[in-house]
Amino acid sequence: MSNKFLYVTAIALAVSLTACQTADKKSSTTKDSVAGDTNMVNGNHVAGSEVIETGLDEAGATFLRKAAVGGIMEVEAAKIAMKNASNQKVKDFASKMLTDHTQANKELKALATDKKIITPDALPAEDQIHLDEMKKMTGASFDKHYMDMMVTDHQKTISLFKDGMENKDAKLKEWAGKTLTVIEGHDQSAKEIVSNLK
């Protein structure tokens, strides 16, 4: 009787060990396929998770973040220029910059919200330091500094927005194209003012 019991127990143990090993193999296989699949999010397969979640690819998200920082910088610099500039054309230019970029920033924020992209609401430290230095400047030296900065910044911004127009997202392309026209107008005005400053 005891031999029969031991024999049955041995078979039961062998069967249960085999079952455990099979389960471990299945579990291991599942883990490996999840770890190896870059489109797995919390164990669920998704095709390009970022695109589905945000509606934009990484290039589009980066464009919006850079454009947001540039837009904030233009608005804040324009506010300083309206106070510190001595040349009326510089003050008028700053006023236009304030109006146009405030509008563009609102549109950018709405687009970013629609696409579920978080954009900066403040400037990086180095840009803020630059603005703080500009607040100490006045008169002709301020006018020259501000307008030279506007020419340089608008050249960079035009390049950025041309890249934005290459994005596959239709709404982003449309906004980038519309805003680029305004920015090119600013660039032209800035160059004319710089050429006439003493």
Protein Blocks (a to p, Z undefined) as FASTA:
>chain_A
ZZmmmmmmmmmmmmmmmmmmmmmmmmmmmmmmmmmmmkbgehiacehjllmmnopafklm
mmmmmmmmmmmmmmmmmmmmmmmpmbfklmmmmmmmmmmmmmmmmmmmmmmmmnopacdf
bdcfklmmmmmmmmmpgcjllmmmmmmmmmmmmmmmmmmmmmmmmpmblklmmmmmmmmm
mmmmmmmmmmmmmmmpZZ
